[in-house]
Amino acid sequence: MIRTLVQSALQTGYLSVESEGLIRQVLTIRGYKSTDMEALQQLYEALKAGTIRREAQNRIQMPPLGIT
């Protein structure tokens, strides 16, 4: 699911509050796959680079994933 949300953000250049909330929910319940984590890293890099804009105005905060 995260991968799909990230693909949408990359296509539109925009990350909605709803999409961000869904990503957080999936991370909270640990319902993600390795491909989702790769997509999440891609999203984080795009946000840092400014190629994707967030609807929410607060700082980017990545939850601890416990993945090494």
Order of alpha helices (4+ residues) and beta strands (2+ residues): alpha-beta-alpha-alpha-beta
